[in-house]
Amino acid sequence: MLGKEAEERRQALRAENRNLRFLRFLVDLALMEIRAGRFTLEEAEKVVENVRSQALQLFPGKERAFDWIYRPRFHRAITETFQLH
């Protein structure tokens, strides 16, 4: 029984790590595109919300974590790109 539980935990951990790598990829790609000036301000804000939506699909119930970890990075990129100082 312990072997089966341990294997299930390992599989869950692998899935979570895979989801986290994918989320990091999405965030990095979105930040790169925003900083490259490929979007209008409104489009950039929509990209952030789309990434947030994807994050919540990958990690349901983690709204606060996204807002604490990633929102400041997006805010900084948008502020710098669109010179909103």
MODELLER restraints for C-alpha pairs under 7 A, 6 or more apart:
rsr = mdl.restraints
at = mdl.atoms
rsr.add(forms.Gaussian(group=physical.xy_distance, feature=features.Distance(at['CA:19:A'], at['CA:58:A']), mean=6.18, stdev=0.5))
rsr.add(forms.Gaussian(group=physical.xy_distance, feature=features.Distance(at['CA:23:A'], at['CA:55:A']), mean=6.30, stdev=0.5))
rsr.add(forms.Gaussian(group=physical.xy_distance, feature=features.Distance(at['CA:26:A'], at['CA:51:A']), mean=6.77, stdev=0.5))
rsr.add(forms.Gaussian(group=physical.xy_distance, feature=features.Distance(at['CA:27:A'], at['CA:51:A']), mean=6.83, stdev=0.5))
rsr.add(forms.Gaussian(group=physical.xy_distance, feature=features.Distance(at['CA:30:A'], at['CA:47:A']), mean=6.94, stdev=0.5))
rsr.add(forms.Gaussian(group=physical.xy_distance, feature=features.Distance(at['CA:31:A'], at['CA:74:A']), mean=6.68, stdev=0.5))
rsr.add(forms.Gaussian(group=physical.xy_distance, feature=features.Distance(at['CA:31:A'], at['CA:77:A']), mean=6.74, stdev=0.5))
rsr.add(forms.Gaussian(group=physical.xy_distance, feature=features.Distance(at['CA:34:A'], at['CA:44:A']), mean=6.11, stdev=0.5))
rsr.add(forms.Gaussian(group=physical.xy_distance, feature=features.Distance(at['CA:34:A'], at['CA:77:A']), mean=6.96, stdev=0.5))
rsr.add(forms.Gaussian(group=physical.xy_distance, feature=features.Distance(at['CA:34:A'], at['CA:78:A']), mean=6.91, stdev=0.5))
rsr.add(forms.Gaussian(group=physical.xy_distance, feature=features.Distance(at['CA:35:A'], at['CA:77:A']), mean=6.18, stdev=0.5))
rsr.add(forms.Gaussian(group=physical.xy_distance, feature=features.Distance(at['CA:35:A'], at['CA:81:A']), mean=5.68, stdev=0.5))
rsr.add(forms.Gaussian(group=physical.xy_distance, feature=features.Distance(at['CA:37:A'], at['CA:81:A']), mean=6.86, stdev=0.5))
rsr.add(forms.Gaussian(group=physical.xy_distance, feature=features.Distance(at['CA:41:A'], at['CA:82:A']), mean=6.99, stdev=0.5))
rsr.add(forms.Gaussian(group=physical.xy_distance, feature=features.Distance(at['CA:48:A'], at['CA:74:A']), mean=6.97, stdev=0.5))
rsr.add(forms.Gaussian(group=physical.xy_distance, feature=features.Distance(at['CA:52:A'], at['CA:66:A']), mean=6.97, stdev=0.5))
rsr.add(forms.Gaussian(group=physical.xy_distance, feature=features.Distance(at['CA:56:A'], at['CA:62:A']), mean=6.39, stdev=0.5))
rsr.add(forms.Gaussian(group=physical.xy_distance, feature=features.Distance(at['CA:56:A'], at['CA:63:A']), mean=6.71, stdev=0.5))
rsr.add(forms.Gaussian(group=physical.xy_distance, feature=features.Distance(at['CA:79:A'], at['CA:85:A']), mean=6.54, stdev=0.5))
